[in-house]
Amino acid sequence: MSVGTSSAPGAGGPERPPAARPAGDLAGLGIDPDDLPDGLVVADEHGYVVCFNTAAERITAVPAAEALGQRLDKALPLEDLEGRRWWQLTDPYSGLAIRVGQPERNLLLPGGREVLVCARYVRGEPTGPVRRVVVSLRDTEARRRTERSHAELIATVAHELRSPLTSVKGFTATLLAKWTRFTDDQKRLMLETVDADADRVTRLIAELLDISRIDSGRLEVRRQPVDMGAAVGRHIQAYVAAGQPADRFLLRIQQPLPALWADPDKVDQVLSNLIENAVRHGEGTVTIDVMPGPSPREGEDTGTSVIVSDEGTGIPEESMNRVFTRFWRGSKRGGTGLGLYIVKGIVEAHGGVITVGRAHGGGAEFRFTLPVAAPAYLA
């Protein structure tokens, strides 16, 4: 990268008074630079700023009237994270003639505010002089939130993995070292604990894979005919077999239901999470309503809606907007806090919608609706 102190933007160029933003190519396309979501700064062939849009004003806190007509290095006095002046390092006007721009990187504005900056050098011919320098600016706050979210995810996963793996290691080491000292019942108890902890680790890894696919938009949905009423019934039977009283569940199915095409495994995952939350965190009767509902997909009149509600204390109003975010666990601790985030991702991957509210009995109410999504040959 070329370094120079006498060839900064605008050095040696003629003085130019502030000018209005030029219409330029953007205006020819019917686009106002002020409508762009990112900061846009354009300097002419002499290094003087000729465009400074509204987003650039917001990001830099510099009025456009002050920036227009100034040298680029004065209007945007950027430094890298080591405190070096970025325009002297990059030297767009007198640097390498084959360079076409600078990739996005974190730079600092006066006062230490961090911004994402990339630049494009516009030349009349491949190795000719620079005619314009186009700079794009972005606020780093959204990226910082994403980075914090990833850091929290890593910390949570490390914590959740440590406990079962410590248990597995402890019991297996004990059994290997003192196998003959334990009775068969003691050995069985230890192995059952190891088996349960291994299942816990497996579930956590599955959740992580789901989150990765949801965040990247790669969650696959393998659609098949699904009987939603029967699917809910299977979950209720499993809870009753595990010891829950049968009268704690009320299943109401409104017929006729539309023929639903969805991923049965992922539908089971959604139902399992919502019913488990109602059983574990709610009180009283857990009511599951399955009924036709307005389809969330354009061109379809009817979808399938499922409402899971309980009679507990419900979710505080101030927490409603955080229920489907990562790590939300409500007032009771336990679990990773990732389940409802995954549920929302699965429902939306099907083209459906999910909401949370307060049930008539005072508890929490989760409602999700899936479009019919029948194959074209059945239309």
QUIQUIZI-V130125 format. One record per residue. N is the residue number from 0. RES is the residue in three letters. SS is DSSP state (alpha for helix, beta for strand, coil for the rest). Layout:
BEGIN
N/RES/SS ; N/RES/SS
END
This chain:
BEGIN
0/MET/coil ; 1/SER/coil ; 2/VAL/coil ; 3/GLY/coil ; 4/THR/coil ; 5/SER/coil ; 6/SER/coil ; 7/ALA/coil ; 8/PRO/coil ; 9/GLY/coil ; 10/ALA/coil ; 11/GLY/coil ; 12/GLY/coil ; 13/PRO/coil ; 14/GLU/coil ; 15/ARG/coil ; 16/PRO/coil ; 17/PRO/coil ; 18/ALA/coil ; 19/ALA/coil ; 20/ARG/coil ; 21/PRO/coil ; 22/ALA/coil ; 23/GLY/alpha ; 24/ASP/alpha ; 25/LEU/alpha ; 26/ALA/alpha ; 27/GLY/alpha ; 28/LEU/coil ; 29/GLY/coil ; 30/ILE/coil ; 31/ASP/coil ; 32/PRO/alpha ; 33/ASP/alpha ; 34/ASP/alpha ; 35/LEU/coil ; 36/PRO/coil ; 37/ASP/coil ; 38/GLY/beta ; 39/LEU/beta ; 40/VAL/beta ; 41/VAL/beta ; 42/ALA/beta ; 43/ASP/coil ; 44/GLU/coil ; 45/HIS/coil ; 46/GLY/coil ; 47/TYR/beta ; 48/VAL/beta ; 49/VAL/beta ; 50/CYS/beta ; 51/PHE/beta ; 52/ASN/coil ; 53/THR/alpha ; 54/ALA/alpha ; 55/ALA/alpha ; 56/GLU/alpha ; 57/ARG/alpha ; 58/ILE/alpha ; 59/THR/alpha ; 60/ALA/coil ; 61/VAL/coil ; 62/PRO/coil ; 63/ALA/alpha ; 64/ALA/alpha ; 65/GLU/alpha ; 66/ALA/alpha ; 67/LEU/coil ; 68/GLY/coil ; 69/GLN/coil ; 70/ARG/beta ; 71/LEU/alpha ; 72/ASP/alpha ; 73/LYS/alpha ; 74/ALA/alpha ; 75/LEU/coil ; 76/PRO/coil ; 77/LEU/coil ; 78/GLU/beta ; 79/ASP/coil ; 80/LEU/coil ; 81/GLU/coil ; 82/GLY/coil ; 83/ARG/coil ; 84/ARG/beta ; 85/TRP/alpha ; 86/TRP/alpha ; 87/GLN/alpha ; 88/LEU/alpha ; 89/THR/alpha ; 90/ASP/coil ; 91/PRO/coil ; 92/TYR/coil ; 93/SER/coil ; 94/GLY/coil ; 95/LEU/coil ; 96/ALA/coil ; 97/ILE/coil ; 98/ARG/coil ; 99/VAL/coil ; 100/GLY/beta ; 101/GLN/beta ; 102/PRO/beta ; 103/GLU/beta ; 104/ARG/beta ; 105/ASN/beta ; 106/LEU/beta ; 107/LEU/beta ; 108/LEU/coil ; 109/PRO/coil ; 110/GLY/coil ; 111/GLY/coil ; 112/ARG/coil ; 113/GLU/beta ; 114/VAL/beta ; 115/LEU/beta ; 116/VAL/beta ; 117/CYS/beta ; 118/ALA/beta ; 119/ARG/beta ; 120/TYR/beta ; 121/VAL/beta ; 122/ARG/beta ; 123/GLY/coil ; 124/GLU/coil ; 125/PRO/coil ; 126/THR/coil ; 127/GLY/coil ; 128/PRO/coil ; 129/VAL/beta ; 130/ARG/beta ; 131/ARG/beta ; 132/VAL/beta ; 133/VAL/beta ; 134/VAL/beta ; 135/SER/beta ; 136/LEU/beta ; 137/ARG/beta ; 138/ASP/beta ; 139/THR/coil ; 140/GLU/alpha ; 141/ALA/alpha ; 142/ARG/alpha ; 143/ARG/alpha ; 144/ARG/alpha ; 145/THR/alpha ; 146/GLU/alpha ; 147/ARG/alpha ; 148/SER/alpha ; 149/HIS/alpha ; 150/ALA/alpha ; 151/GLU/alpha ; 152/LEU/alpha ; 153/ILE/alpha ; 154/ALA/alpha ; 155/THR/alpha ; 156/VAL/alpha ; 157/ALA/alpha ; 158/HIS/alpha ; 159/GLU/alpha ; 160/LEU/alpha ; 161/ARG/alpha ; 162/SER/alpha ; 163/PRO/alpha ; 164/LEU/alpha ; 165/THR/alpha ; 166/SER/alpha ; 167/VAL/alpha ; 168/LYS/alpha ; 169/GLY/alpha ; 170/PHE/alpha ; 171/THR/alpha ; 172/ALA/alpha ; 173/THR/alpha ; 174/LEU/alpha ; 175/LEU/alpha ; 176/ALA/alpha ; 177/LYS/alpha ; 178/TRP/alpha ; 179/THR/alpha ; 180/ARG/alpha ; 181/PHE/coil ; 182/THR/coil ; 183/ASP/alpha ; 184/ASP/alpha ; 185/GLN/alpha ; 186/LYS/alpha ; 187/ARG/alpha ; 188/LEU/alpha ; 189/MET/alpha ; 190/LEU/alpha ; 191/GLU/alpha ; 192/THR/alpha ; 193/VAL/alpha ; 194/ASP/alpha ; 195/ALA/alpha ; 196/ASP/alpha ; 197/ALA/alpha ; 198/ASP/alpha ; 199/ARG/alpha ; 200/VAL/alpha ; 201/THR/alpha ; 202/ARG/alpha ; 203/LEU/alpha ; 204/ILE/alpha ; 205/ALA/alpha ; 206/GLU/alpha ; 207/LEU/alpha ; 208/LEU/alpha ; 209/ASP/alpha ; 210/ILE/alpha ; 211/SER/alpha ; 212/ARG/alpha ; 213/ILE/alpha ; 214/ASP/alpha ; 215/SER/alpha ; 216/GLY/coil ; 217/ARG/coil ; 218/LEU/coil ; 219/GLU/coil ; 220/VAL/coil ; 221/ARG/coil ; 222/ARG/coil ; 223/GLN/beta ; 224/PRO/beta ; 225/VAL/beta ; 226/ASP/coil ; 227/MET/alpha ; 228/GLY/alpha ; 229/ALA/alpha ; 230/ALA/alpha ; 231/VAL/alpha ; 232/GLY/alpha ; 233/ARG/alpha ; 234/HIS/alpha ; 235/ILE/alpha ; 236/GLN/alpha ; 237/ALA/alpha ; 238/TYR/alpha ; 239/VAL/alpha ; 240/ALA/alpha ; 241/ALA/coil ; 242/GLY/coil ; 243/GLN/coil ; 244/PRO/coil ; 245/ALA/alpha ; 246/ASP/alpha ; 247/ARG/alpha ; 248/PHE/beta ; 249/LEU/beta ; 250/LEU/beta ; 251/ARG/beta ; 252/ILE/beta ; 253/GLN/coil ; 254/GLN/coil ; 255/PRO/coil ; 256/LEU/coil ; 257/PRO/coil ; 258/ALA/coil ; 259/LEU/beta ; 260/TRP/beta ; 261/ALA/beta ; 262/ASP/coil ; 263/PRO/alpha ; 264/ASP/alpha ; 265/LYS/alpha ; 266/VAL/alpha ; 267/ASP/alpha ; 268/GLN/alpha ; 269/VAL/alpha ; 270/LEU/alpha ; 271/SER/alpha ; 272/ASN/alpha ; 273/LEU/alpha ; 274/ILE/alpha ; 275/GLU/alpha ; 276/ASN/alpha ; 277/ALA/alpha ; 278/VAL/alpha ; 279/ARG/alpha ; 280/HIS/alpha ; 281/GLY/coil ; 282/GLU/coil ; 283/GLY/coil ; 284/THR/coil ; 285/VAL/beta ; 286/THR/beta ; 287/ILE/beta ; 288/ASP/beta ; 289/VAL/beta ; 290/MET/beta ; 291/PRO/beta ; 292/GLY/beta ; 293/PRO/beta ; 294/SER/coil ; 295/PRO/coil ; 296/ARG/coil ; 297/GLU/coil ; 298/GLY/coil ; 299/GLU/coil ; 300/ASP/coil ; 301/THR/beta ; 302/GLY/beta ; 303/THR/beta ; 304/SER/beta ; 305/VAL/beta ; 306/ILE/beta ; 307/VAL/beta ; 308/SER/beta ; 309/ASP/coil ; 310/GLU/coil ; 311/GLY/coil ; 312/THR/coil ; 313/GLY/coil ; 314/ILE/coil ; 315/PRO/coil ; 316/GLU/alpha ; 317/GLU/alpha ; 318/SER/alpha ; 319/MET/alpha ; 320/ASN/alpha ; 321/ARG/alpha ; 322/VAL/coil ; 323/PHE/coil ; 324/THR/coil ; 325/ARG/coil ; 326/PHE/coil ; 327/TRP/coil ; 328/ARG/coil ; 329/GLY/coil ; 330/SER/coil ; 331/LYS/coil ; 332/ARG/coil ; 333/GLY/coil ; 334/GLY/coil ; 335/THR/coil ; 336/GLY/coil ; 337/LEU/coil ; 338/GLY/alpha ; 339/LEU/alpha ; 340/TYR/alpha ; 341/ILE/alpha ; 342/VAL/alpha ; 343/LYS/alpha ; 344/GLY/alpha ; 345/ILE/alpha ; 346/VAL/alpha ; 347/GLU/alpha ; 348/ALA/alpha ; 349/HIS/coil ; 350/GLY/coil ; 351/GLY/coil ; 352/VAL/beta ; 353/ILE/beta ; 354/THR/beta ; 355/VAL/beta ; 356/GLY/beta ; 357/ARG/beta ; 358/ALA/coil ; 359/HIS/coil ; 360/GLY/coil ; 361/GLY/coil ; 362/GLY/coil ; 363/ALA/beta ; 364/GLU/beta ; 365/PHE/beta ; 366/ARG/beta ; 367/PHE/beta ; 368/THR/beta ; 369/LEU/beta ; 370/PRO/beta ; 371/VAL/coil ; 372/ALA/coil ; 373/ALA/coil ; 374/PRO/coil ; 375/ALA/alpha ; 376/TYR/alpha ; 377/LEU/alpha ; 378/ALA/coil
END
